[in-house]
Amino acid sequence: MTLPTLEQVCEQALRLPCAPSLLPRLITALHDDSSGADDIEALILLDTALAASTLRVANSAYFSTGEPAATVAEAVIRLGMREIFRLAALALVNRWETGSGRGAYRGDPGDFCRHALCTALAAEALAEATERTDPQGAYTAGLVCDLGKLAVAHACAPFFPAIRLEQARTGGAWTRAEREVLGYDSTMVGARLLETWRFPPALVDAARHFHQPTKAPAESLALLAHLHAAKYLAISFGPGVSEDGFHFELEEAFLLEWGFTPEFLQEMLPVVLERATARLKDKLSHGTITA
């Protein structure tokens, strides 16, 4: 069996349906002060499933004001820009998981999205606590940084037994075993995909360097510090963590430089767990995630 190149892995991934390529356009629009509900509606309507989800959530008991929202623009006004972004980001990442062959990691349906959401909530909570990076940017980075894993699972599933054997032999990081077997790793694939989809450079850097944050450009270090710490917190309490996650190598010295002491991270753990429980409810440990 021929080993696919990094370019071939990305090419296969880009042909998959439900790619989250709409997300960077939403990021741009939501950061533009001149964008209104009609502008956001125009983007959401490009994706019929996302439009339906937006209306469904806006008309739920939690957000409903009595009269149902008849249009996406009304739903945007009712939900607010922050909630719209969260809904859209989660919906797009969730559907990418569904179509990409996540099962290669021996996880349950919804595990990728579950762990991504926990990482996003952790990164957001840390950013709010430190005020050293934008919370929404941190949330987005946590949600999308692992997308390369799904592309690798889709294209390289037959080679996962060899990756497992290599990881067990060395006892090192999963990404290191990927590089030894495949010649590249999921972070390289993820960064390439985010570049192709025109994600902001900071998010591309986040996907490329979150396993080894000290190699990131100086302008991305603040975001990477929060993301690396968020991965540690999300792995620590476990929802959705698959076999590769338990071989994550923590850059403790780097985190200490940014003030992420063991005591601070321990204090943040129940905060993140509370947010994840509130968001996922009975889906915290199992089950498919819905936006």
C-alpha positions as CSV (number, residue, x, y, z in Angstrom):
1,M,0.0,0.0,0.0
2,T,1.4,3.4,-1.0
3,L,1.9,5.9,1.7
4,P,0.1,9.2,0.8
5,T,2.2,12.4,0.7
6,L,1.2,15.4,2.8
7,E,0.0,17.1,-0.4
8,Q,-2.2,14.0,-1.2
9,V,-3.6,14.0,2.4
10,C,-4.6,17.7,2.1
11,E,-6.0,17.1,-1.4
12,Q,-8.3,14.3,-0.2
13,A,-9.4,16.4,2.8
14,L,-10.2,19.4,0.7
15,R,-12.6,17.2,-1.4
16,L,-14.6,16.2,1.6
17,P,-18.0,17.7,2.1
18,C,-18.8,20.0,5.0
19,A,-15.3,21.5,5.2
20,P,-15.2,24.4,7.7
21,S,-14.1,26.8,5.0
22,L,-16.9,29.2,5.8
23,L,-15.5,29.9,9.3
24,P,-12.7,32.3,8.3
25,R,-15.2,34.4,6.4
26,L,-17.4,34.6,9.5
27,I,-14.4,35.5,11.7
28,T,-13.6,38.4,9.3
29,A,-17.2,39.6,9.3
30,L,-17.7,39.4,13.0
31,H,-14.5,41.4,13.6
32,D,-15.7,44.1,11.2
33,D,-17.5,46.8,13.0
34,S,-19.4,47.7,9.9
35,S,-21.0,44.2,9.6
36,G,-24.6,44.0,10.5
37,A,-27.1,41.2,10.9
38,D,-27.8,41.2,7.2
39,D,-24.2,40.7,6.4
40,I,-23.9,37.7,8.8
41,E,-27.2,36.3,7.4
42,A,-25.8,36.4,3.9
43,L,-22.8,34.2,4.9
44,I,-24.9,31.8,7.0
45,L,-27.3,31.3,4.1
46,L,-24.5,29.9,2.1
47,D,-24.8,26.8,4.2
48,T,-28.4,25.6,4.5
49,A,-27.7,23.2,7.4
50,L,-26.0,26.0,9.3
51,A,-29.0,28.3,8.6
52,A,-31.4,25.7,9.9
53,S,-29.3,25.3,13.1
54,T,-29.2,29.0,13.6
55,L,-33.0,29.3,13.4
56,R,-33.5,26.2,15.6
57,V,-31.3,27.6,18.4
58,A,-32.7,31.1,18.2
59,N,-36.2,29.6,18.6
60,S,-35.3,27.3,21.5
61,A,-36.7,27.9,24.9
62,Y,-33.5,29.4,26.1
63,F,-33.4,32.2,23.6
64,S,-37.0,32.6,22.5
65,T,-38.8,35.8,23.4
66,G,-42.2,34.6,22.5
67,E,-42.4,35.3,18.8
68,P,-40.3,32.9,16.6
69,A,-37.5,34.2,14.6
70,A,-38.6,34.1,11.0
71,T,-35.3,34.9,9.3
72,V,-31.7,34.2,9.9
73,A,-31.1,38.0,10.4
74,E,-33.7,38.0,13.2
75,A,-31.9,35.0,14.7
76,V,-28.6,36.8,14.5
77,I,-30.0,39.7,16.4
78,R,-31.6,37.5,19.0
79,L,-28.6,35.3,19.6
80,G,-25.9,38.0,19.4
81,M,-22.7,37.9,17.4
82,R,-20.7,36.0,20.0
83,E,-23.3,33.2,20.2
84,I,-23.7,33.1,16.5
85,F,-19.9,32.6,16.1
86,R,-19.9,29.8,18.7
87,L,-22.8,28.0,17.0
88,A,-21.3,28.3,13.5
89,A,-17.9,27.2,14.6
90,L,-19.1,24.2,16.5
91,A,-21.5,23.2,13.8
92,L,-18.9,23.3,11.0
93,V,-16.2,21.5,13.0
94,N,-18.8,18.9,14.1
95,R,-19.8,18.1,10.5
96,W,-16.2,17.9,9.4
97,E,-15.7,15.2,12.0
98,T,-18.7,13.3,10.7
99,G,-17.4,13.2,7.2
100,S,-13.7,12.6,7.7
101,G,-13.2,9.1,9.1
102,R,-12.6,9.9,12.8
103,G,-12.8,6.2,13.8
104,A,-9.1,5.6,13.0
105,Y,-8.3,6.9,16.5
106,R,-10.5,4.2,18.2
107,G,-12.7,6.8,19.7
108,D,-16.5,7.1,20.0
109,P,-18.7,9.2,17.7
110,G,-18.5,12.9,18.8
111,D,-15.2,12.5,20.7
112,F,-13.2,14.8,18.4
113,C,-15.7,17.6,18.6
114,R,-16.1,17.0,22.4
115,H,-12.4,17.3,23.0
116,A,-12.1,20.3,20.6
117,L,-14.9,22.1,22.4
118,C,-13.3,21.4,25.9
119,T,-10.0,22.8,24.5
120,A,-11.8,25.8,23.1
121,L,-13.6,26.5,26.4
122,A,-10.4,26.1,28.3
123,A,-8.5,28.5,26.0
124,E,-11.2,31.1,26.3
125,A,-11.3,30.8,30.1
126,L,-7.6,31.2,30.4
127,A,-7.6,34.2,28.1
128,E,-10.3,35.8,30.2
129,A,-8.4,35.2,33.3
130,T,-5.0,36.5,32.1
131,E,-6.3,39.2,29.7
132,R,-3.1,38.6,27.6
133,T,-4.8,37.4,24.4
134,D,-8.3,37.7,22.8
135,P,-10.7,35.2,24.3
136,Q,-12.6,34.6,21.0
137,G,-9.3,34.0,19.2
138,A,-8.3,31.6,21.9
139,Y,-11.6,29.8,21.7
140,T,-11.3,29.5,17.9
141,A,-7.8,28.2,18.1
142,G,-8.8,25.5,20.5
143,L,-11.7,24.5,18.3
144,V,-9.7,24.2,15.0
145,C,-6.1,23.4,16.0
146,D,-6.6,19.6,15.7
147,L,-8.4,19.5,12.3
148,G,-5.3,17.9,10.7
149,K,-6.0,14.8,12.8
150,L,-9.2,14.2,10.9
151,A,-7.5,14.6,7.5
152,V,-4.8,12.2,8.5
153,A,-7.4,9.7,9.8
154,H,-9.3,9.9,6.5
155,A,-6.3,9.4,4.3
156,C,-3.9,7.3,6.4
157,A,-6.0,4.9,8.5
158,P,-4.3,1.8,7.2
159,F,-1.0,3.1,8.6
160,F,-2.3,3.7,12.2
161,P,-1.1,0.3,13.5
162,A,2.4,1.2,12.5
163,I,2.1,4.6,14.2
164,R,0.9,2.9,17.4
165,L,3.8,0.5,17.3
166,E,6.3,3.3,16.8
167,Q,4.8,5.4,19.6
168,A,4.9,2.3,22.0
169,R,8.5,1.6,21.0
170,T,9.7,5.1,21.7
171,G,7.3,6.2,24.4
172,G,7.3,9.7,22.9
173,A,4.6,12.0,21.5
174,W,2.1,10.7,19.0
175,T,3.0,13.4,16.5
176,R,6.7,12.2,16.6
177,A,5.5,8.7,15.7
178,E,3.5,10.1,12.9
179,R,6.5,11.9,11.5
180,E,8.6,8.7,11.7
181,V,6.0,6.6,9.9
182,L,4.4,9.1,7.5
183,G,7.1,11.7,7.0
184,Y,4.8,14.4,8.3
185,D,2.4,14.9,11.2
186,S,-1.2,16.0,11.8
187,T,-0.1,19.5,12.8
188,M,1.6,20.1,9.5
189,V,-1.5,18.9,7.7
190,G,-3.8,21.1,9.8
191,A,-1.7,24.2,9.2
192,R,-1.7,23.6,5.5
193,L,-5.5,23.1,5.4
194,L,-6.1,26.3,7.4
195,E,-3.9,28.2,5.1
196,T,-5.8,26.9,2.1
197,W,-9.1,27.9,3.7
198,R,-7.7,31.4,4.4
199,F,-7.8,31.3,8.1
200,P,-6.0,34.2,9.9
201,P,-2.2,33.6,10.2
202,A,-2.5,33.5,14.0
203,L,-4.8,30.4,13.8
204,V,-2.5,28.8,11.2
205,D,0.4,29.3,13.6
206,A,-1.7,27.8,16.4
207,A,-2.4,24.7,14.4
208,R,1.2,24.3,13.4
209,H,2.9,24.9,16.7
210,F,0.5,24.0,19.6
211,H,2.4,20.8,20.3
212,Q,5.8,22.7,20.3
213,P,4.9,26.3,21.1
214,T,8.5,27.5,21.5
215,K,9.0,27.1,17.8
216,A,6.2,29.6,17.0
217,P,6.8,33.2,15.8
218,A,7.1,35.8,18.6
219,E,3.8,37.4,17.6
220,S,2.0,34.1,18.2
221,L,3.5,33.1,21.5
222,A,0.7,34.6,23.7
223,L,-2.0,32.6,21.9
224,L,0.2,29.5,21.8
225,A,0.8,29.7,25.6
226,H,-2.9,29.8,26.3
227,L,-3.6,27.0,23.7
228,H,-0.9,24.7,25.0
229,A,-2.2,25.2,28.6
230,A,-5.8,24.6,27.4
231,K,-4.8,21.3,25.7
232,Y,-3.3,20.2,29.0
233,L,-6.5,21.1,30.9
234,A,-8.8,19.5,28.3
235,I,-6.7,16.3,28.4
236,S,-6.6,16.4,32.3
237,F,-10.3,16.0,32.8
238,G,-10.7,13.7,29.8
239,P,-13.9,14.2,27.7
240,G,-13.3,13.1,24.1
241,V,-9.5,12.4,24.5
242,S,-8.4,9.7,22.1
243,E,-5.3,7.6,22.2
244,D,-3.0,10.3,20.7
245,G,-4.0,12.8,23.3
246,F,-2.6,10.8,26.2
247,H,0.8,11.1,24.5
248,F,0.8,14.9,24.5
249,E,4.1,16.3,25.7
250,L,3.7,19.3,28.0
251,E,6.2,22.2,27.6
252,E,6.3,23.1,31.3
253,A,9.1,25.6,31.2
254,F,7.4,27.5,28.5
255,L,4.1,27.6,30.4
256,L,5.9,28.9,33.5
257,E,7.4,31.7,31.5
258,W,3.9,32.8,30.7
259,G,2.6,32.5,34.3
260,F,0.8,29.2,33.9
261,T,2.0,27.6,37.1
262,P,0.7,24.2,38.3
263,E,-1.3,26.1,41.0
264,F,-3.0,28.4,38.5
265,L,-3.9,25.6,36.2
266,Q,-5.3,23.6,39.1
267,E,-7.5,26.6,40.0
268,M,-8.7,26.8,36.4
269,L,-9.6,23.2,36.1
270,P,-13.0,23.3,37.9
271,V,-13.8,26.5,36.0
272,V,-13.3,24.8,32.6
273,L,-15.1,21.6,33.8
274,E,-18.1,23.7,34.8
275,R,-18.2,25.4,31.4
276,A,-17.9,22.2,29.6
277,T,-20.6,20.5,31.7
278,A,-22.9,23.5,31.1
279,R,-22.4,23.4,27.4
280,L,-22.3,19.6,26.8
281,K,-24.7,18.4,29.6
282,D,-25.3,14.7,29.1
283,K,-23.0,14.6,26.1
284,L,-19.9,15.4,28.2
285,S,-18.6,11.9,28.2
286,H,-20.4,10.2,25.2
287,G,-22.8,10.8,22.4
288,T,-22.8,12.8,19.2
289,I,-22.4,16.6,19.7
290,T,-25.0,18.9,18.1
291,A,-24.7,22.6,17.6
